[in-house]
Structure formats: structure tokens, C-alpha cells
């Protein structure tokens, strides 16, 4: 019975990873458009959630290849996301409050 539940979970994890890989670039673009740390944190939270689901699972065969492909797809977008985050932080630090306020 446990094996059946694990199989269902692996399938669900892989499907979630594929959706994440498909939508990660769109998420980064939304972060660029909104230009807020909140939007960046939402994307980071999704990626972190996926990572936490796969980190303790031992994949093999086709499932391992699929997870590796998902991670390869996500990786460049994370670099872009970090650039967006750094830009937002830099812009927020450059904005100074007027002494009149």
C-alpha cells in the first residue's frame, strides 16, 4: 500500500516540477514588471517548495532524468531572478526619504 502512495506522490511531484519549469520564465518576467520583492519572494517560494519535495526522495531511471531536466530548465531563470532581486534592492537603497517628510 505504501508503494502505491509513493508512486502517486512521485507522479505529482514530477508534474508540479514540469509546470514550474514551464512557468518559471513567465514568473521572472512578472517580477521584472512588478519590480517588488514580494513578487520575487512568491517565485522563490514556489521553487523552494519544489526543491523541498525532491531533496529527500531517491529518484532513479526515467524519473531521475526528468528531475534533472526540470532543474536544468529552472537554473537559468534563478540567475535572472537573482539579478531582478538585486536590482530591486539596489533601487530601494538609492531612494532616499525627503527631509521635509
MARSEFI-133108 format. One record per residue (C-alpha): residue number from 0; residue in three letters; x negated, y negated, z negated. Coordinates in nm, 4 decimals, always signed. Example, Ala and Ser with C-alpha at 12.3 -4.5 7.8 and 13.67 -1.06 7.14 Angstrom:
{0, 'ala', {-1.2300, +0.4500, -0.7800}}
{1, 'ser', {-1.3670, +0.1060, -0.7140}}
***
This chain:
{0, 'unk', {+0.0000, +0.0000, +0.0000}}
{1, 'unk', {-0.2829, -0.2404, -0.0802}}
{2, 'unk', {-0.4413, -0.1847, +0.2603}}
{3, 'unk', {-0.1213, -0.2935, +0.4311}}
{4, 'unk', {-0.1144, -0.6178, +0.2312}}
{5, 'unk', {-0.4813, -0.6829, +0.3098}}
{6, 'unk', {-0.4159, -0.6297, +0.6806}}
{7, 'unk', {-0.1305, -0.8759, +0.6764}}
{8, 'unk', {-0.3426, -1.1261, +0.4873}}
{9, 'unk', {-0.6321, -1.0929, +0.7318}}
{10, 'unk', {-0.3979, -1.1452, +1.0227}}
{11, 'unk', {-0.2517, -1.4531, +0.8593}}
{12, 'unk', {-0.5968, -1.5913, +0.7743}}
{13, 'unk', {-0.7157, -1.5427, +1.1312}}
{14, 'unk', {-0.4023, -1.7055, +1.2742}}
{15, 'unk', {-0.4487, -2.0005, +1.0380}}
{16, 'unk', {-0.8125, -2.0282, +1.1474}}
{17, 'unk', {-0.7161, -2.0269, +1.5139}}
{18, 'unk', {-0.4622, -2.3040, +1.4531}}
{19, 'unk', {-0.7240, -2.5026, +1.2622}}
{20, 'unk', {-0.9725, -2.4595, +1.5477}}
{21, 'unk', {-0.7119, -2.5769, +1.7997}}
{22, 'unk', {-0.6125, -2.8835, +1.5994}}
{23, 'unk', {-0.9386, -2.9951, +1.4369}}
{24, 'unk', {-1.0334, -3.2386, +1.7144}}
{25, 'unk', {-0.6877, -3.3925, +1.7039}}
{26, 'unk', {-0.7231, -3.4308, +1.3261}}
{27, 'unk', {-1.0581, -3.6064, +1.3669}}
{28, 'unk', {-0.9050, -3.8395, +1.6272}}
{29, 'unk', {-0.6206, -3.9248, +1.3889}}
{30, 'unk', {-0.8794, -4.0029, +1.1207}}
{31, 'unk', {-1.0567, -4.2360, +1.3633}}
{32, 'unk', {-0.7286, -4.4087, +1.4491}}
{33, 'unk', {-0.6051, -4.4458, +1.0898}}
{34, 'unk', {-0.9514, -4.5304, +0.9596}}
{35, 'unk', {-0.8704, -4.4298, +0.5996}}
{36, 'unk', {-1.0391, -4.1972, +0.3549}}
{37, 'unk', {-0.7017, -4.0426, +0.2793}}
{38, 'unk', {-0.6696, -3.9143, +0.6362}}
{39, 'unk', {-1.0253, -3.7780, +0.6252}}
{40, 'unk', {-0.9529, -3.6034, +0.2961}}
{41, 'unk', {-0.6455, -3.4311, +0.4454}}
{42, 'unk', {-0.8547, -3.2771, +0.7223}}
{43, 'unk', {-1.1319, -3.1819, +0.4802}}
{44, 'unk', {-0.8747, -3.0199, +0.2515}}
{45, 'unk', {-0.7461, -2.8027, +0.5398}}
{46, 'unk', {-1.0966, -2.6908, +0.6371}}
{47, 'unk', {-1.1896, -2.6278, +0.2735}}
{48, 'unk', {-0.8726, -2.4226, +0.2220}}
{49, 'unk', {-0.9592, -2.2035, +0.5204}}
{50, 'unk', {-1.3164, -2.1595, +0.4006}}
{51, 'unk', {-1.1995, -2.0611, +0.0517}}
{52, 'unk', {-0.9753, -1.7939, +0.2044}}
{53, 'unk', {-1.2533, -1.6345, +0.4097}}
{54, 'unk', {-1.5519, -1.6678, +0.1769}}
{55, 'unk', {-1.4811, -1.3558, -0.0315}}
{56, 'unk', {-1.3421, -1.1361, +0.2470}}
{57, 'unk', {-1.5718, -0.8900, +0.4201}}
{58, 'unk', {-1.4933, -0.9036, +0.7909}}
{59, 'unk', {-1.6148, -0.6519, +1.0469}}
{60, 'unk', {-1.5748, -0.5766, +1.4135}}
{61, 'unk', {-1.3405, -0.7942, +1.6135}}
{62, 'unk', {-1.2224, -0.9872, +1.3069}}
{63, 'unk', {-1.5807, -1.0928, +1.2326}}
{64, 'unk', {-1.6304, -1.2104, +1.5900}}
{65, 'unk', {-1.3067, -1.4083, +1.5719}}
{66, 'unk', {-1.4042, -1.5769, +1.2434}}
{67, 'unk', {-1.7497, -1.6636, +1.3795}}
{68, 'unk', {-1.5902, -1.8160, +1.6908}}
{69, 'unk', {-1.3498, -2.0186, +1.4751}}
{70, 'unk', {-1.6380, -2.1506, +1.2635}}
{71, 'unk', {-1.8388, -2.2371, +1.5774}}
{72, 'unk', {-1.5402, -2.4325, +1.7077}}
{73, 'unk', {-1.4863, -2.6200, +1.3811}}
{74, 'unk', {-1.8525, -2.7080, +1.3207}}
{75, 'unk', {-1.8976, -2.9954, +1.5733}}
{76, 'unk', {-1.5731, -3.1553, +1.4568}}
{77, 'unk', {-1.7031, -3.1585, +1.0992}}
{78, 'unk', {-2.0058, -3.3580, +1.2141}}
{79, 'unk', {-1.7705, -3.6085, +1.3792}}
{80, 'unk', {-1.5564, -3.6173, +1.0655}}
{81, 'unk', {-1.8602, -3.6968, +0.8507}}
{82, 'unk', {-1.9509, -3.9797, +1.0887}}
{83, 'unk', {-1.5976, -4.1202, +1.0572}}
{84, 'unk', {-1.6102, -4.0927, +0.6789}}
{85, 'unk', {-1.9494, -4.2648, +0.6601}}
{86, 'unk', {-1.8213, -4.5420, +0.8858}}
{87, 'unk', {-1.5138, -4.5969, +0.6681}}
{88, 'unk', {-1.7244, -4.6080, +0.3517}}
{89, 'unk', {-1.9713, -4.8490, +0.5136}}
{90, 'unk', {-1.6884, -5.0777, +0.6301}}
{91, 'unk', {-1.5240, -5.0752, +0.2869}}
{92, 'unk', {-1.8511, -5.1675, +0.1181}}
{93, 'unk', {-1.9059, -5.4552, +0.3627}}
{94, 'unk', {-1.5642, -5.6056, +0.2904}}
{95, 'unk', {-1.6064, -5.8455, +0.0033}}
{96, 'unk', {-1.3318, -5.9988, -0.2058}}
{97, 'unk', {-1.2995, -6.3731, -0.1694}}
{98, 'unk', {-1.3940, -6.5639, -0.4875}}
{99, 'unk', {-1.0704, -6.7582, -0.4518}}
{100, 'unk', {-0.8730, -6.4406, -0.5190}}
***
